[in-house]
């Protein structure tokens, strides 16, 4: 069996920087035409100038002959100025602004401490039509980690949509039935990305045979009922839901530590893993919309013209990949993938 799609895009990707970037960018470039690259580096990408410099560093380490186009997002802080939004829009390559609640995830310590402090910037985004990408979790220590997304909807996201009636928002890496229902019932200017790992794993995967640090991510994996809601949304053909891997590489020692890093690396087999989910759901015909159409449409960008083919053929995932001076462990390390990317 073979499936041919318009070349897909990844609307949520972590590439890191320096030698680590050079190690992993080829996996994404092989599968995707474009990607929104996350700005939570150290230091974070808080200006248009820094974003364009980062883009150039990505271009310089792409595999020879690659046509991959990195698109950027700015890291929103309490001190971001509205005029930076105008500069970002004019750049042509910065396509969004990313809202991390301070302390919510990896390298988010400079994120927003109180959403009211960035109302001016959100008004500027609304004015120029640039999407706000939200990491949708509250960081209130009184809220259970498995409830942080649901509470974020109530406390932050619903009020934002009401206050800024023209603001486009992407609810990143949704993980709960409540998030799926909120996006489905929300206005057209609200969309969501869904990761392969949240479609494939529930929270039991964190503890199979012992603690599994390479299955730890944020937002954390949820119950099976939530995974099933995500599958239904992703495979439904609803254009509000589209592909965003949130592939997040970390060195082995960063994952297997007392305070292990959050993030799952899926770029090595990203589109193949989504194909497994869509096949299992009997919805392979809807994969192209989810992977290749809906994200581009939401961002107001042309759909890609090149194609990509997948063959139903089992292959073994390596136990690790090079990552700068170290190694990283990918999803399915040492296991099998059921779909294989056909080389063009």
Secondary structure, 3 states (H helix, E strand, C coil): CEEEEECEEEEEECCCCHHHHHHHHHHHHHHEEEEEECCCCCCCCCCHHHHHHHHHHHHHCCCCCCCCEEEEEEECCCCCCHHHHHHHHHHCCEEEEEEEECCCCCCCCCCECCHHHHHHHHHHHHHHCCEEEEECCCCCCCCCHHHHHHHHHHHHHHHHHHHCCCCCEEECCCCCHHHHHHHHHCCCCEEEEECHHHHHCCHHHHCCCCCCHHHCCCCCCCCHHHHHHHHHHHCCCCCCEEECCCECCCCHHHHCCCCCCCCCCCHHHHHHHHHHHHHHCCCHHHHHHHHHHHHHHHHCCCCCCCEEEEECCCEECCCCEEECCEEECCCCCCCEECCEECCC
